């Protein structure tokens, strides 16, 4: 089979717009189809013309979407309805349910608020979702007769999955985004020890090893409490599902424990959306939530109320969860513009921010932000970054590699400099190749295919018994060649490599080596035997039976008594396949040696022994 070929159209040495083309065993697969949050022009979508100048459906065997975040699924309706792809799209059931929610939210912001054209419509989102085929965890899905995929739990967000892809003897694992540590509402990622030829892993936090989760939560609660104590307002930009549930559970519990009366809000409709889908897919949450869900819904927050735009002018302290999470659009950006000039206020960024977003700019110390309409906002509020992001850190990535035991690793969805550090670490610790292609750069991953072949028991027995008979093909055992544990030359001989003569049969995806007679019977072929006969003239005045007896003794001594049998006074059989006949041709005797082509080595050996001991004068 050819090498595995990988080309990122997005997420190559970059975070955002995940879209990776893979060719494995002659099958073309697209892994994720995301958009870039940092761009508002054509660069936000992958360049689908790069894939093929012809029909996308004919070129791609399938598309796999790992989870509902827009940087992994945001370009899907554009690709299917505007570029034109009608092939299968695979994702989990929660991802299929939540993708249209986030896609419609993005469409409203882009088209209805910003007035963009050349954007997909609501009906296009619905038509796109009709093409989706859902997969359940650990279910092997046969895409076609050669290609199969299997989903594994990835943590990260509701419905996120890693995918194991197999074509023939080649395989790869694509992680999407994953989290190796459990949190308050989701479990940790898990996968079989599947030993793929290639592991394509995200590397968002390639150089980060997070501190203890408890310390991070305590620090977060202290910062929020200190800000509201001094009368300030706290903005927490979040995405609609995922981290917001984690932080809402944390703050709602804290408000209850501390008996705080400061108002806390989240984006209108967020509670209903979250409750609806977490209730629907409760089996995807962690054990604690599943156990308590019957008695108490952890997502019915006691202290958190829906937010209205008019509230942002209210006096006094408050805490607001607003979408989206990187301050690149929507309500979170509107609240930020309003509160940024006041030094009493605070914004806490709980996750990664893509380059080009307002979130990324303020985290890098920007004191002024300029917007498209020439509006300038001074940034005087406190800016805090606290990683509640549900991505694997460097330790988690190494843990996944150690567990799955891949032959090669590829890093995507990360920053180039950080990838460099992790790449060196992986190569040093695991002694395997590690790749980090840029967008548009193709890497070829060499794959050595292992073929499992069954060997019939009768053929093995025959080979073992005849190996000693064909003495000339196996070198004599010297004391230096024997292993220290060998007690005898015979024991060492049994461990030597043997040459196997048989027939290779490929049938029903199985490969077997069987003996010739077995193959004839199995394939229904009438056997034709090819034999070689050699004659040797010997000067011997005695009777034929005496010569036959002498030959019997000689060959038994050379080959072993069990290998040579006397058939009658004129005939010997060696290893049940070679015939020796003695004929009286006055005044000489003639010895005929007859063997099959399979016994060429044994026949030659016998010929050599007899000629050496009975030379015609």
N, C-alpha and C positions, 0 to 999 in steps of 0.2 A: 504494500500500500504506500501511496506517496506521503510526504511529510505533512504535518498539520500547518496550515497557513492562517495567520491572524493579522487583520488590519483594523485598527480602531478608526472609526469615523468621528468619534467623540470619546472623551475620558482618557485619551492618550496623553500622559504627562499633564493632565488637567482634571479638575473636578467640575462636573456638569456635562450635560448632553451625552450620556452614556449610550454608545452605539458601536458594537464590535462585530465585525464580520469574521466568521470562522469557516474555513474549508477543512473538513475532516473526512477522510475516506471517500473523497469525491462528492461529499454533500456540503451545500452552502447554507449556513445558519446565521441569522442576525440575533445577537444577544443584546436586548434592550433597544429602545428607540426613543431617546430622551431629547429634551430641549435644554438650551443653555440659558440660565437665569441672568447672566451678565450682559446679554445682547438683546436689542430690540429690532434688529434688521434680519436679513436672510441667514446670518451666521448662527442664529439661535437653533436652527434645525440642521441635522446632518445633510451633507451633500450626497443625495441619493444617485446623482448622475455618475458618481465615482464607482458605484457598484456595477452598473452595466448600462450600456447605451440602449439596450433593448428592453424587453418586458421584465419587470421585477419579479412577477409571479413565476415566470419560467426559470429565472435564475436562482431564486431562493427556495430552499426546501421547507423552511419554517422560520418563524420569528418567535423568540422566547422573551417574555417580560418578567423581570424578577420581582418587582413590587410597584406600588401605585405612585411613588414620588415622581414629580413632573420631569426631573432630570433623567428619569428612566423610562417614562411612558409618554411624555408631553408631545412628541412628534408623531405619535402613532396614527391619529386621524389624518394628519397631513400626508403621511406616506400612503395610507390605504385609499383615501378618498380623493386626494388631489394629485398625487404622483401616480397612483394606481398599483395596488398590491392586493390580490385576492386569495393568497395562499393561507395556510393555517397559522394562527397566532395562539401560543400557549401561555397560560398564567394560572395562578390559583384562584379559587372562588372568591375570597375576600378582595383580591386585587381586581378581579373583574367587576365586583360590586362598587369599589371605591374609585377606580380609574375615571369613570364618567363624571363623578362628583367633582374631582379636582380639575379635570379637563374643562368642564363647563364653567367653573369658577375662574380659571385662567382666561377662557374665551371672553367672559363678561368684562374682565379687566382690560383685555387687549382691544376688543372691538367696541363695546358699549361705552367705556370710560375714555380710552385713548383714541378711539376712532380709527383703528387700523383696518386696512383692507387686505385682501389676499390671505385671509385667515379662515380656518375651518368653521363650519356652522354647527349648531346644536344637533341638527339631523345627521350631519356627517359623523358626529361622535357616536350617535346611536347605531348608525350603519356599520361603523368600525367595530363596535362591541359585538355585533351579530356574527362577526368572523372569528370570535374568540372561542377556543376550546379550553375548558377548565381541567386542571389536573389536581389530584389529591396527593398528599404527602406519601412518599414511599411507593407510589403506584408507577409501574413501568408502562410508559405510553409508547406504542409502536407508531411512529410518525409515518414510516413506510417500511418496506420489507428489510431494509438495511439499517435504518436510523431509529434509535430508541432513546427516550429521555426519562429521567426520574427526578422528582422534586424532594428537597429536604428542608426542614425548618431552619430559618435564618435569623429568628429574633427580629431586631431592627424596628419593624413596624408590623401592624396586623397584616397577615397574608404574605409577608416577604419569604422568598424561597431561594435556595441555592439549587442549581441544576446539574445533574450528572448526565452527560451526553455520550452515547456510545455508537460507533459505526464499526461493525466487525470486531477486530481485536484492538482498535484504537478508541481511546476515551479521553474526555476532558471534563473538568468541573468549573462551572462559572458561579462565583459566589454572589454576584450582585452586591448589595450592601448587607452587612451582617454584624451581629454583636455576640461575642463569645461569653458575655457575662449576663446573668438574668437581671431584670429590674423589677419595679413595683407592679408592672402589669404584663410583661412578656417574659418568656423563658429564654434560655441561651441557645445559640445555634448548635446544630448537631448534624454530623454526616458519618456515613460508614467509612471504614478503613478501605477505601476503594482503589487506592494506588493508581490514579489516572496518569496518562502520558503528560498531561498539562493541567495545571491549576491556574485559572485566571482569577486573581483576587483583587478586591478594592484595596486601596492603600491611603485612604483619606488621612488617617492618623499614623502615618508610617514611622514617625520618630517620637511619638508620644506614648508614655506609659502613665496611665491615669492613676491619680492618688486614690485612696480608699473612698468608696462611694458614700459612706457615712460621713466622712470629713467634708466631702464636697457638698452634701446636702445641708450639713450644719452651717457651713460658710454661706451658702445661698440664703438660708433662712435668716441668718444674722444680717446680711446686707439689706435684704428686703425690710426687716424690722427696723434697722437703724434709719433707713430712708424715710419710712412713714412716721417714725418718732419725731423727726425734724420737720414734719409737715410736707414732705416731698411726695411726688408721684412716681410710681415704678411702671415702666413699660417692659413687657416681656414679649418680643416678637417670636411667634411660633408658627409651625405649619399646622394645618387643620386637624391632622390626626398623627398620633405618635408621641412626640415629646410633650405636647400640651397635656395629654392625659396623665403622664408621669408627674409633671410639675403641679398640675391641679390637685392630684391625690396628696402630694407632699404638702402644699400650702393649705388645702382645706383641713387636713388633719392638724396642722400647726395652729391655724386660727381657732379650731375647736379646743385644742389643748391650752392655748394661751388666753382664750376668751376674748379675742380681738374683735372690735366692732368696725374697723376701717373697711370701707366697701371694696369688694374685689369683683372684677368683671371679666367676661370673655366675649369674643365676637358673637354677634347675634346668630343663632342657628347652629353654633358649634356644639352646644350641649346635645341638641336633638340628633344631630348627625352622628356624633360620637356614640351616644347611647344606643341608637338604632343599630349601628354596625358592630359594636362590641357585644351587644346582646345576641345579635344574629350569629356571630362567629366566636362565641365564648370559648370554644374548644381550642382556639389559637392563643388564648391568654395563659398566664402562668397558673400554677396549681392553687395558690392562695385565693386568687380571684374566682377561679372555677368553684372552689370549695364554699366560699361565702356568698356567691352570687344569688343563691336561692333566698337567703335571709336578708341580704343587704346588697344593693347595687352600688359598687364602688364608684360608679361614674355619675351617680346622682349627688352632685356637690351641694353641701348644706350652705356654704358661705359665698359661693361664686354665682353671680347673677349675669344675665345677658347685658351686653354693652350697647349703648346708643351713641351716635356721633355727638349729640348735644352734651354728653357727660364730660367730654374732654375739657370743657371750659369750667366745670364745677370747681369750687374752691376746696381746699383741704386735701389731705392725703388720699391716695387710692392705688390699687394695683390693677393693671389691665393686661390680659393676654390678648394679643391681636395678631391676625394673619396678614401677610405671609411672614416667614421666618427670617428672611435676609434683608428686610426693609427695602425691597426693590419696587414695591407697588402697594396698592390697596390701603386698608385701614391702618395697618401698623406704620406705614410711611406717613400717613396723614397725622396720626397721633405724635409721631416723632417730630415732625415739623413744628407742631404746636408747643411741645414740651421742651425741645432741645435748648432754647435760649435760657432756661431757668436752671441755675446751678444746684438748686435743692433737689431737682429731679434725678432720676436714674434710669438707664436702659441696661437690661441684662440680656446679653446674647447667649442663648443656651446651646447653640450648635454652630456648625461650620458655615462660613459665608464665602460664596464664590466671588472671585475677583470681578470687579466692575459694579458690584452691588453697593448700596449705601452702607449696609452692615459691614462689609469688608473695609470700606473707607474709614469709618469711625473707629473700627478695631485697630487700624494702623495709625491712629492719632490725628485724623483730619479735624481741624478746628472750624472749617467752613465747608459747607456742601453746596455746590451749585447744581441747579436743576435745569431741565430743558427750556422752561419758560423764563429763563434768566433770573429766577428766584434764588436768593442766597440765604441759607440758614446757618446761623452761628451755633456751634456745638459747645454748650457750656455745661450741660448735664453730665453726671458721672457715667462713664461707659465701662461696663464690667463684662468680662467673658468668662463663662463657667460651662465647661464641657459636659452637658447632659446629652450630648449627641450619642445616638445608638449605633455608632460604628465601632468596629473592632479596633483596639489600639495595637501598637507594635507587638505587645506581648500576646494579644489574641490572635494576630495574623500568624505569628510563629507557632502558636499552639495548634492552629488549624493545619498548617503545613506538617507539623510533627505527627498529627493524628492521621491525616489522609495519605501521607507518604507519596506525594507526586514525584514523577521523574523530572519534570521541569515546572518552573513557576513563572507567571507573567503578572506584572504589577500594572494596574490601571486605576483610574479614578483617584488620582493623587497629584501632588506637586512634584516637579522634576527633581529638585534638590533633595527633598525628603525621600523620594523613591531611590535615589542613588545610595543613600545611607542604608536603607533597608535591603536593597539588592546585595550590597557587600556582605551584610550580616547573614542573609539567607545562603549565599554561595559559600561563605566561610563555615557556617554551622552545619549545613546539610550536604555540602559538596555536590550540589546540583546546579544546572544552568538557570539563570534568572534573566528575564527580558523586561524592558519597559519602553515599548514603541511609542513614538509620538503619533499624533493624528495624521492619517494618510500614509504612515510607514508600515510596510509589511514585514513581518517576521516569519521565518520558516522554522518550525520546530521538528528536528529529526526524530523519527520514531522507529524503534526496532520492534518488529512484530514477533511475538512468541506464538508458535503454533502448537497446540496440544494434540499429540498423536497417541492413540491407543495401540498397543502391540498385543497380538494374540498370545495366550499362555502357551499353546502348543509350539509356536514358533520360538518363543523364548527358551523353552525346554530343549528344543532341537538344537538351537544355537549353542547353549551351554554344554550339551553333551558332545557336539561335534567340534568344539573349539580345541579340545585337547587332541582330537584326531588329526586335525589339520596342522599338526605341530610346526611345520615350516613357516606358518604365517605369524606365529606368536614367538617372540624372542624368549630364550631361556632365562630362567630367574636366577639372578645372582644374589648373594647375601646382601650386597649394598642396595639392591633395588627393593628388598623386602622392607615393609614398614616395621617399626619397633614392636607393634602389637601382634604382628603375624607370627603364628607358631610354626608354620610350615610353608614350603613353596606352593603346595596345593591351595592353601587358604589365600595366599597372595594372588595366585593365578585366578581364583574365582572373582577377585575384585577388579581384575584388569578390564579395560574396554574391549568389547567384542564387536566384530563386524557382523551386521545383521543383513541377511539376504532374504527379502520378501517382496510382496506386492503391495503398493500404496493404493488404498481404496478411499475415494471421497464420495460419501453418500449421506444425504439428509443432514448436511452441515457437520458431519462427523468425519474425521480423518483417522484411518486405521492402517496398520501394517500387519498383513497376515501371511501365512505360508502359501506357497504356490497352489498346493492341493485345495486349501481352504478357499482361495480366490476362485479357482475353477468352479467349485461347488456353488459358491455364493453368486457368481456372475452367470452361472448356467452355461459354461463353455466346455466343449468336449476337449479333453486334454490330448496333446500330441507331445510325445517325449523325444527329445533330441539326445542321442548318446554318441559318445566317442569311444572307439576301440583301437587299442594299440597292441601289436604282436611283438613278442620277444622270443628269439630262437636261443635255446640253451643246449649246450653239449652235456648230456646226462645219459649214462648207459643203464641206469636203474629203471625199475618199473614206475609207471605214472603215480600210483597211490603213495609211493615213498616220497616222490618229489612234492606231491600235494601236501603231505604231512610236514616235510621240511619247510615249505613256504609258510604253512600255518604257524609253526613255531617261531620263525623269523619275524613275521609280521606282528604276532602277539607280543613279542619282546619289544618291537619298535613302537607299536601303537597302543598296546594295552590288550590284555586277553579278552576283555569284554567286547572289544570292537570287531574281533575276527571270529567268524563261525565257519565250520566245515559243513558244506551242504551235502556232499557225497565224496567218493574217492577221487573225483576229477575236478571238483568245484569248491571255491571258497567265496564267502560273502563278507565284505568289509563295511561296517556302519550301515548295514541293511540296504545300501544303494549301489555299491561298487561290486561288480562280479569279476572273479578271476577263474578262468578255465584253463586246464592243462590238457594238451593234446599230444599224442605219440605220433611223431612224423619220423620214422626210421631214417637215418640213424640218430636224429636229434629230437628234442622235445620243443613244443611251441606253447608259450604262455600268452593267453589273450586277457587283456585288462580292459573292462568296459565300464564307463561312468557317464552320468548325465552332466549337462553343462553347469548345473548348480554345484556339482562336486569337482569342479576343475582342479581346485587346490589339492584335494585328497587324491584324485587320480594321478596328478603329477608327482605327488609325494611317493605313492606306491610304485610308480614307474621308476623313479629315481632309486628307491631301495632295492628293487629286484635287479635293475641293471648293474648296480654297484656290487651285488653279491653273486650274480650269475652272468659273467661275461662270456660270450661265445668266443672260443679260441680259434 
